[in-house]
Amino acid sequence: PRKRTLIRRWSARLLALLDIEARVHGGIDVDGGNVLIVCNHVSWLDIFVLNAQQPARFVAKSELARWPLVGRLISGAGTIFIERERRRDTRRVNHHAAVALSRGDVVAVFPEGTTTDGTSLLRFHASLLQPIVESRGHVQPIALRYSDVRGAHSTAPAYGDETFASSFWRVCGERGLVV
């Protein structure tokens, strides 16, 4: 509980520093844990947006574990890393996620497997949904949409084929983003 509180506070603080307002329509129901959050993926910001509402253990590509500083932080937050180049690694990841869910954790996946600009969804990789079946838990669907202060769709947070630094500076240059 202490770690989750720290993650929630830190994530909310980062969003405030970046002048990003999170608006929740409906609710995020994870009482009792054993919940798989299934969400579209637009940006590296998605993780902080979700963690500011409900800290979760994310399934993420293994390359992130090797990033300086960031890799250590997300490893410490309980991220479950997947080797996307190794097709059979899904079995290992699903086992770890199912165990975490059975213990009452909240696990989050981006079943598209990559980011988009937020205007459409890609095909879901259904194998990432198997852990919730095995743990007999619940699915919490979430849809993220970024807009400017006027309510117009914003692609500023979209993270594609660019460096993290360029994406970060673009987000910093935007004022008044709403998610």
C-alpha positions as CSV (number, residue, x, y, z in Angstrom):
1,P,0.0,0.0,0.0
2,R,2.8,2.4,0.8
3,K,4.5,1.9,-2.6
4,R,1.1,2.4,-4.4
5,T,0.5,5.6,-2.5
6,L,4.0,6.9,-3.5
7,I,3.4,5.9,-7.2
8,R,0.1,7.6,-7.2
9,R,1.4,10.8,-5.7
10,W,4.5,10.9,-7.9
11,S,2.5,10.3,-11.0
12,A,-0.1,13.0,-10.1
13,R,2.7,15.4,-9.3
14,L,4.4,14.8,-12.7
15,L,1.1,15.4,-14.5
16,A,0.6,18.7,-12.6
17,L,4.1,19.8,-13.5
18,L,3.4,19.1,-17.1
19,D,0.0,21.0,-16.8
20,I,-1.9,17.9,-17.8
21,E,-5.4,17.5,-16.4
22,A,-6.9,14.0,-16.0
23,R,-10.7,13.8,-16.3
24,V,-12.3,10.5,-15.5
25,H,-15.7,9.7,-16.9
26,G,-17.2,6.7,-15.3
27,G,-15.0,5.1,-12.7
28,I,-12.1,2.8,-12.2
29,D,-13.3,-0.1,-10.1
30,V,-10.5,-2.2,-8.8
31,D,-11.7,-2.9,-5.3
32,G,-10.2,-6.1,-4.0
33,G,-7.6,-6.3,-6.8
34,N,-7.4,-9.1,-9.3
35,V,-8.2,-6.6,-12.0
36,L,-6.7,-6.4,-15.5
37,I,-6.8,-2.8,-16.9
38,V,-7.0,-3.0,-20.7
39,C,-6.3,0.3,-22.4
40,N,-5.4,1.9,-25.7
41,H,-1.8,3.3,-25.9
42,V,-1.0,6.8,-27.1
43,S,2.0,8.0,-25.1
44,W,4.5,7.3,-22.5
45,L,2.3,9.6,-20.4
46,D,-0.4,6.9,-20.3
47,I,1.4,5.1,-17.6
48,F,1.5,8.2,-15.4
49,V,-2.1,9.1,-16.2
50,L,-3.3,5.6,-15.1
51,N,-1.0,5.4,-12.1
52,A,-2.3,8.8,-10.9
53,Q,-5.7,7.2,-10.8
54,Q,-4.9,3.7,-9.8
55,P,-1.4,2.3,-9.5
56,A,-0.9,-0.9,-11.4
57,R,1.8,-3.3,-12.5
58,F,2.3,-2.7,-16.3
59,V,3.4,-5.1,-18.9
60,A,6.1,-3.3,-21.0
61,K,8.7,-4.0,-23.6
62,S,12.0,-5.2,-22.1
63,E,14.0,-2.5,-23.8
64,L,12.6,0.0,-21.3
65,A,14.3,-1.9,-18.5
66,R,17.7,-0.9,-20.1
67,W,17.0,2.8,-20.2
68,P,19.1,4.8,-17.9
69,L,17.3,5.9,-14.7
70,V,13.8,5.3,-16.2
71,G,14.5,1.5,-16.4
72,R,15.3,1.4,-12.7
73,L,12.3,3.4,-11.7
74,I,9.8,1.3,-13.7
75,S,11.4,-1.9,-12.5
76,G,11.0,-0.8,-8.9
77,A,7.3,-0.1,-9.6
78,G,6.8,-3.8,-10.4
79,T,6.7,-3.7,-14.2
80,I,6.6,-7.0,-15.9
81,F,8.9,-6.9,-18.9
82,I,8.2,-8.8,-22.1
83,E,10.8,-9.8,-24.8
84,R,8.7,-8.9,-27.8
85,E,11.2,-10.5,-30.2
86,R,10.7,-13.9,-28.5
87,R,7.3,-15.1,-29.3
88,R,7.3,-17.7,-26.5
89,D,8.1,-15.1,-23.8
90,T,4.3,-14.3,-23.7
91,R,3.9,-17.5,-21.8
92,R,6.3,-16.4,-19.1
93,V,4.8,-13.0,-18.8
94,N,1.3,-14.3,-18.7
95,H,2.3,-16.6,-15.8
96,H,3.8,-13.7,-13.8
97,A,0.8,-11.5,-14.5
98,A,-1.6,-14.3,-13.5
99,V,0.3,-14.8,-10.2
100,A,0.3,-11.1,-9.5
101,L,-3.5,-10.9,-10.3
102,S,-4.2,-13.9,-8.1
103,R,-2.4,-12.1,-5.2
104,G,-4.8,-9.2,-5.6
105,D,-2.6,-6.9,-7.7
106,V,-3.9,-4.7,-10.5
107,V,-2.1,-5.3,-13.8
108,A,-2.3,-3.1,-16.8
109,V,-1.8,-4.0,-20.5
110,F,-1.8,-2.1,-23.7
111,P,-3.0,-5.0,-26.0
112,E,-2.3,-3.1,-29.2
113,G,1.4,-3.7,-28.4
114,T,2.4,-0.2,-29.7
115,T,1.3,3.4,-29.6
116,T,-1.0,5.2,-32.0
117,D,-2.0,8.8,-32.3
118,G,-5.2,8.1,-30.4
119,T,-7.6,8.4,-33.4
120,S,-8.1,4.7,-33.9
121,L,-7.4,1.3,-32.3
122,L,-5.1,-1.4,-33.7
123,R,-5.8,-5.1,-33.5
124,F,-5.5,-6.4,-29.9
125,H,-3.0,-9.1,-29.1
126,A,-5.4,-11.4,-27.3
127,S,-2.6,-13.4,-25.6
128,L,-2.1,-10.5,-23.2
129,L,-5.6,-11.0,-21.9
130,Q,-5.1,-14.7,-20.8
131,P,-3.8,-13.9,-17.3
132,I,-7.2,-12.5,-16.2
133,V,-8.9,-15.7,-17.4
134,E,-6.5,-17.8,-15.4
135,S,-6.8,-15.7,-12.3
136,R,-10.6,-15.6,-12.6
137,G,-10.6,-11.8,-12.1
138,H,-12.2,-8.8,-13.7
139,V,-11.3,-6.6,-16.7
140,Q,-11.4,-2.8,-16.4
141,P,-11.5,-1.3,-19.9
142,I,-10.1,2.2,-20.2
143,A,-10.0,4.5,-23.2
144,L,-7.5,7.4,-23.2
145,R,-8.0,10.5,-25.3
146,Y,-5.8,13.6,-25.3
147,S,-7.1,17.0,-26.1
148,D,-6.2,20.7,-25.8
149,V,-8.0,23.1,-23.5
150,R,-10.6,23.8,-26.2
151,G,-11.5,20.1,-26.4
152,A,-9.9,19.5,-29.8
153,H,-8.0,16.2,-30.3
154,S,-4.3,16.6,-29.6
155,T,-1.5,14.5,-31.1
156,A,1.2,16.3,-29.0
157,P,1.5,13.4,-26.5
158,A,1.5,10.7,-29.3
159,Y,4.8,8.8,-29.1
160,G,5.9,7.2,-32.4
161,D,9.2,6.8,-34.2
162,E,11.1,9.5,-32.4
163,T,13.4,9.8,-29.4
164,F,11.9,10.0,-25.9
165,A,13.7,13.3,-25.5
166,S,11.9,14.9,-28.5
167,S,8.6,13.6,-27.3
168,F,9.2,14.8,-23.8
169,W,10.1,18.3,-25.0
170,R,7.0,18.5,-27.3
171,V,4.8,17.6,-24.4
172,C,6.5,20.2,-22.2
173,G,5.8,22.8,-24.9
174,E,2.1,22.1,-24.8
175,R,0.1,23.9,-22.2
176,G,-3.2,22.8,-20.8
177,L,-3.4,19.2,-22.1
178,V,-6.4,17.3,-21.0
179,V,-6.6,13.5,-20.9
